[in-house]
């Protein structure tokens, strides 16, 4: 869905622990790219494949298996996120892994003269 913001009107976007729930991540990231001003940044976090935030392997497998069958929730690899960001024109991908999560920052390129 289109966000209710003008194109190139937002300095920054934060989406914490969210992208794994989006039914159309490429469309959502494209919309983030649309609303960011040149030089604007987005910071997002999500589950890192193959882990999700549960302490033991049995629980992780049981819950993730159930979620995978009944929803759009998924886990991501760093390379997939980098490729997704680049495909919508976002650059300067930086990431930080924190246990089961991957946190990443991207930037909309600045307009140069």
N, C-alpha and C positions, 0 to 999 in steps of 0.2 A: 504494500500500500504506500501511497505517496505521503510523505511527512508534510505537515502543515507549515513548512518554512520555505522562503524564497531560495532559489538557487544561489549558491556562494554567499550565504548570509550568516553562517555559524562558524565561530572560531574553533570549537572543539566538541567532540562527542564522546561520551563514555557509555559503554555497554558491558556491565559486569556480569560474568557468568550467564551469558545470554545467547550467544551465537549458536550453541548446540541445540537450542530450542526453536530456532527460526525455521519455518517450513521452506523458505526460499532464500538461503544465505546470500547467494550472488545478487539477487534483486535488492535485498536489504543493504548490502555493502555498497551497491551502486547508488542507492538512495542517500546513504551517508556521504559518498563522494560528491553527489550533486549538491547537497546543502553546505558542505564545507567551503569556506573561503580559501583561495589560494594561500598555501602556507598553514592552513588549519590542520589540526591533528585529531585522530580518533584513537582511543585506548579501549581495547576489548579484552575479555578473558573468556576462557572456555575450558572444557575438559580436554586433557591430553590423552590421546590414544596410547595404549589400550586401557588406561585406568580411569576410574571414576571415584569420587570421594567416599569410599567405604573402606573400612579397615581390614577386612579379611577377604581372601580370594573367593570363598564360597558365596558370601553376600554380594560381592561385586558381580560375579557371574550371574547369579540369580536375578538381581535387580536390573543389570544392564541388558540381559537377555529379554526380560519382560518389557523394558522400555523400548528396545529396538523393534519388537514385534508390534507394539501398540501406539507408537508415536513417531514424531520426527526427530526425537532426541538422538544425537550422535556424538561421537568423539572425533577429534581432529588431529592430524599430524602437522607439525610446523610447516613443512613444505606445501601442504595443501592450503594453509592459511596465507602464506606468502603469495602463492599463485593466484588465489582468490582476490587478494588485495590488488595485485598488479593488473589483473584482468579488468578491474574497474577504474584504473588510472591512479591508484594510490601507491606511493613510493616510500622509501626510507623505512622499510619494515625492520623493526627491532623486536625481539621477544625475550621473555624471561620465564623460565619454568619454575614453578613453585609447587612442589609435591605433585598432586594430580592435575594441577591447572597450568595452562599456558596463558600468559598475559602478553599481549602484543600491541605495539604502537605503529601507526602508519600516518603518513602526511600527504596532503594534496599538494602537488608541485606548485611552487610559486611561479607567477607569470614573470618572465624575464624580458627585458627590452632588447 
